[in-house]
Amino acid sequence: MPGTYVHLAGRDVDEPILKKHGLDKIIAVEEKFTVISCTFCKKITPAFEPACVYCEGAINPRT
């Protein structure tokens, strides 16, 4: 019995399920997530944050 369904991937069944519920297609959202090292505490923090999530140090301090 598994041989019948093993070939199906998630993307193969997503579209019929969406159509059944009146939705046309999947809208793919691709988000780039970059990280940088804090200049103060040296921990990895998201680049989009204005301050380090650990020490609250400014990510891009003005000179």
Distance bins in CASP14 RR format, pairs under 12 A and 6 or more apart:
PFRMAT RR
TARGET T0000
AUTHOR 0000-0000-0000
RMODE 2
METHOD distances of the structure
MODEL  1
2 8 0 0 0 0 0 1 0 0 0 0 0
5 12 0 0 0 0 0 1 0 0 0 0 0
5 13 0 0 0 0 1 0 0 0 0 0 0
6 12 0 0 0 0 0 1 0 0 0 0 0
7 13 0 0 0 0 0 1 0 0 0 0 0
8 14 0 0 0 0 0 1 0 0 0 0 0
8 15 0 0 0 0 0 1 0 0 0 0 0
8 16 0 0 0 0 0 1 0 0 0 0 0
8 17 0 0 0 0 0 1 0 0 0 0 0
9 15 0 0 0 0 0 1 0 0 0 0 0
10 16 0 0 0 0 0 1 0 0 0 0 0
10 17 0 0 0 0 1 0 0 0 0 0 0
10 18 0 0 0 0 0 1 0 0 0 0 0
10 26 0 0 0 0 0 1 0 0 0 0 0
11 17 0 0 0 0 0 1 0 0 0 0 0
11 18 0 0 0 0 0 1 0 0 0 0 0
11 25 0 0 0 0 0 1 0 0 0 0 0
11 26 0 0 0 0 1 0 0 0 0 0 0
11 28 0 0 0 0 0 1 0 0 0 0 0
13 19 0 0 0 0 0 1 0 0 0 0 0
13 20 0 0 0 0 0 1 0 0 0 0 0
13 26 0 0 0 0 0 1 0 0 0 0 0
14 20 0 0 0 0 0 1 0 0 0 0 0
14 21 0 0 0 0 0 1 0 0 0 0 0
14 23 0 0 0 0 1 0 0 0 0 0 0
14 24 0 0 0 0 0 1 0 0 0 0 0
14 25 0 0 0 0 1 0 0 0 0 0 0
14 26 1 0 0 1 0 0 0 0 0 0 0
14 27 0 0 0 0 0 1 0 0 0 0 0
14 28 0 0 0 0 0 1 0 0 0 0 0
15 21 0 0 0 0 0 1 0 0 0 0 0
15 22 0 0 0 0 0 1 0 0 0 0 0
15 23 0 0 0 0 1 0 0 0 0 0 0
15 24 0 0 0 0 1 0 0 0 0 0 0
15 25 1 0 0 1 0 0 0 0 0 0 0
15 26 1 0 0 1 0 0 0 0 0 0 0
16 22 0 0 0 0 0 1 0 0 0 0 0
16 23 0 0 0 0 0 1 0 0 0 0 0
16 25 0 0 0 0 0 1 0 0 0 0 0
16 26 0 0 0 0 0 1 0 0 0 0 0
17 23 0 0 0 0 1 0 0 0 0 0 0
17 25 0 0 0 0 0 1 0 0 0 0 0
17 26 0 0 0 0 0 1 0 0 0 0 0
18 24 1 0 0 1 0 0 0 0 0 0 0
18 25 1 0 0 1 0 0 0 0 0 0 0
18 26 1 0 0 1 0 0 0 0 0 0 0
18 27 0 0 0 0 0 1 0 0 0 0 0
19 25 0 0 0 0 1 0 0 0 0 0 0
19 26 0 0 0 0 0 1 0 0 0 0 0
31 46 0 0 0 0 0 1 0 0 0 0 0
31 48 0 0 0 0 1 0 0 0 0 0 0
32 46 0 0 0 0 0 1 0 0 0 0 0
32 47 0 0 0 0 1 0 0 0 0 0 0
32 48 0 0 0 0 1 0 0 0 0 0 0
33 44 0 0 0 0 0 1 0 0 0 0 0
33 45 0 0 0 0 0 1 0 0 0 0 0
33 46 1 0 0 1 0 0 0 0 0 0 0
33 47 0 0 0 0 1 0 0 0 0 0 0
33 48 0 0 0 0 1 0 0 0 0 0 0
33 49 0 0 0 0 0 1 0 0 0 0 0
34 44 0 0 0 0 0 1 0 0 0 0 0
34 45 0 0 0 0 0 1 0 0 0 0 0
34 46 1 0 0 1 0 0 0 0 0 0 0
34 47 1 0 1 0 0 0 0 0 0 0 0
34 48 1 0 0 1 0 0 0 0 0 0 0
34 49 0 0 0 0 0 1 0 0 0 0 0
34 59 0 0 0 0 0 1 0 0 0 0 0
35 43 0 0 0 0 1 0 0 0 0 0 0
35 44 1 0 1 0 0 0 0 0 0 0 0
35 45 1 0 0 1 0 0 0 0 0 0 0
35 46 1 0 1 0 0 0 0 0 0 0 0
35 47 1 0 0 1 0 0 0 0 0 0 0
35 48 0 0 0 0 1 0 0 0 0 0 0
35 49 0 0 0 0 1 0 0 0 0 0 0
35 52 0 0 0 0 0 1 0 0 0 0 0
35 53 0 0 0 0 0 1 0 0 0 0 0
35 59 0 0 0 0 0 1 0 0 0 0 0
36 42 0 0 0 0 0 1 0 0 0 0 0
36 43 0 0 0 0 0 1 0 0 0 0 0
36 44 1 0 0 1 0 0 0 0 0 0 0
36 45 1 0 0 1 0 0 0 0 0 0 0
36 46 0 0 0 0 1 0 0 0 0 0 0
36 47 1 0 1 0 0 0 0 0 0 0 0
36 48 0 0 0 0 1 0 0 0 0 0 0
36 49 0 0 0 0 1 0 0 0 0 0 0
36 51 0 0 0 0 0 1 0 0 0 0 0
36 52 0 0 0 0 1 0 0 0 0 0 0
36 53 0 0 0 0 0 1 0 0 0 0 0
36 59 1 0 0 1 0 0 0 0 0 0 0
36 60 0 0 0 0 1 0 0 0 0 0 0
37 43 1 0 0 1 0 0 0 0 0 0 0
37 44 1 0 0 1 0 0 0 0 0 0 0
37 45 1 0 0 1 0 0 0 0 0 0 0
37 46 0 0 0 0 0 1 0 0 0 0 0
37 47 0 0 0 0 0 1 0 0 0 0 0
37 52 0 0 0 0 1 0 0 0 0 0 0
37 54 0 0 0 0 0 1 0 0 0 0 0
37 55 0 0 0 0 0 1 0 0 0 0 0
37 59 0 0 0 0 0 1 0 0 0 0 0
38 44 1 0 0 1 0 0 0 0 0 0 0
38 45 1 0 1 0 0 0 0 0 0 0 0
38 46 0 0 0 0 0 1 0 0 0 0 0
38 47 0 0 0 0 0 1 0 0 0 0 0
38 49 0 0 0 0 1 0 0 0 0 0 0
38 51 0 0 0 0 1 0 0 0 0 0 0
38 52 1 0 1 0 0 0 0 0 0 0 0
38 53 0 0 0 0 1 0 0 0 0 0 0
38 54 1 0 0 1 0 0 0 0 0 0 0
38 55 1 0 0 1 0 0 0 0 0 0 0
38 56 0 0 0 0 1 0 0 0 0 0 0
38 57 1 0 0 1 0 0 0 0 0 0 0
38 58 0 0 0 0 1 0 0 0 0 0 0
38 59 1 0 0 1 0 0 0 0 0 0 0
38 60 0 0 0 0 0 1 0 0 0 0 0
38 61 0 0 0 0 0 1 0 0 0 0 0
39 45 0 0 0 0 0 1 0 0 0 0 0
39 51 0 0 0 0 0 1 0 0 0 0 0
39 52 0 0 0 0 1 0 0 0 0 0 0
39 55 0 0 0 0 1 0 0 0 0 0 0
39 57 0 0 0 0 1 0 0 0 0 0 0
39 58 0 0 0 0 1 0 0 0 0 0 0
39 59 0 0 0 0 1 0 0 0 0 0 0
39 60 0 0 0 0 1 0 0 0 0 0 0
39 61 1 0 0 1 0 0 0 0 0 0 0
39 63 0 0 0 0 0 1 0 0 0 0 0
40 51 0 0 0 0 1 0 0 0 0 0 0
40 52 1 0 0 1 0 0 0 0 0 0 0
40 54 0 0 0 0 1 0 0 0 0 0 0
40 55 1 0 1 0 0 0 0 0 0 0 0
40 56 0 0 0 0 1 0 0 0 0 0 0
40 57 1 0 1 0 0 0 0 0 0 0 0
40 58 0 0 0 0 1 0 0 0 0 0 0
40 59 0 0 0 0 1 0 0 0 0 0 0
40 61 0 0 0 0 1 0 0 0 0 0 0
41 51 0 0 0 0 0 1 0 0 0 0 0
41 52 1 0 0 1 0 0 0 0 0 0 0
41 53 0 0 0 0 1 0 0 0 0 0 0
41 54 1 0 1 0 0 0 0 0 0 0 0
41 55 1 0 1 0 0 0 0 0 0 0 0
41 56 0 0 0 0 1 0 0 0 0 0 0
41 57 1 0 0 1 0 0 0 0 0 0 0
41 58 0 0 0 0 0 1 0 0 0 0 0
41 59 0 0 0 0 0 1 0 0 0 0 0
42 52 0 0 0 0 1 0 0 0 0 0 0
42 54 0 0 0 0 1 0 0 0 0 0 0
42 55 0 0 0 0 1 0 0 0 0 0 0
42 57 0 0 0 0 0 1 0 0 0 0 0
43 49 0 0 0 0 0 1 0 0 0 0 0
43 52 1 0 0 1 0 0 0 0 0 0 0
43 53 0 0 0 0 1 0 0 0 0 0 0
43 54 1 0 1 0 0 0 0 0 0 0 0
43 55 1 0 0 1 0 0 0 0 0 0 0
43 56 0 0 0 0 0 1 0 0 0 0 0
43 57 0 0 0 0 0 1 0 0 0 0 0
43 59 0 0 0 0 0 1 0 0 0 0 0
44 52 0 0 0 0 1 0 0 0 0 0 0
44 53 0 0 0 0 1 0 0 0 0 0 0
44 54 0 0 0 0 1 0 0 0 0 0 0
44 59 0 0 0 0 0 1 0 0 0 0 0
45 51 0 0 0 0 1 0 0 0 0 0 0
45 52 1 0 1 0 0 0 0 0 0 0 0
45 53 1 0 1 0 0 0 0 0 0 0 0
45 54 1 0 0 1 0 0 0 0 0 0 0
45 55 0 0 0 0 1 0 0 0 0 0 0
45 56 0 0 0 0 0 1 0 0 0 0 0
45 57 0 0 0 0 1 0 0 0 0 0 0
45 58 0 0 0 0 0 1 0 0 0 0 0
45 59 1 0 0 1 0 0 0 0 0 0 0
45 60 0 0 0 0 0 1 0 0 0 0 0
46 52 0 0 0 0 1 0 0 0 0 0 0
46 53 1 0 0 1 0 0 0 0 0 0 0
46 54 0 0 0 0 0 1 0 0 0 0 0
46 59 0 0 0 0 1 0 0 0 0 0 0
47 53 0 0 0 0 0 1 0 0 0 0 0
47 59 1 0 0 1 0 0 0 0 0 0 0
47 60 0 0 0 0 1 0 0 0 0 0 0
48 59 0 0 0 0 1 0 0 0 0 0 0
48 60 0 0 0 0 0 1 0 0 0 0 0
49 55 0 0 0 0 0 1 0 0 0 0 0
49 56 0 0 0 0 1 0 0 0 0 0 0
49 57 0 0 0 0 1 0 0 0 0 0 0
49 58 0 0 0 0 0 1 0 0 0 0 0
49 59 1 0 0 1 0 0 0 0 0 0 0
49 60 0 0 0 0 0 1 0 0 0 0 0
50 56 0 0 0 0 1 0 0 0 0 0 0
50 57 0 0 0 0 1 0 0 0 0 0 0
50 58 1 0 0 1 0 0 0 0 0 0 0
50 59 1 0 0 1 0 0 0 0 0 0 0
50 60 0 0 0 0 1 0 0 0 0 0 0
50 61 0 0 0 0 0 1 0 0 0 0 0
50 62 0 0 0 0 0 1 0 0 0 0 0
51 57 1 0 1 0 0 0 0 0 0 0 0
51 58 1 0 1 0 0 0 0 0 0 0 0
51 59 1 0 0 1 0 0 0 0 0 0 0
51 60 0 0 0 0 1 0 0 0 0 0 0
51 61 0 0 0 0 1 0 0 0 0 0 0
52 58 1 0 0 1 0 0 0 0 0 0 0
52 59 1 0 0 1 0 0 0 0 0 0 0
52 60 0 0 0 0 0 1 0 0 0 0 0
52 61 0 0 0 0 0 1 0 0 0 0 0
53 59 0 0 0 0 1 0 0 0 0 0 0
END
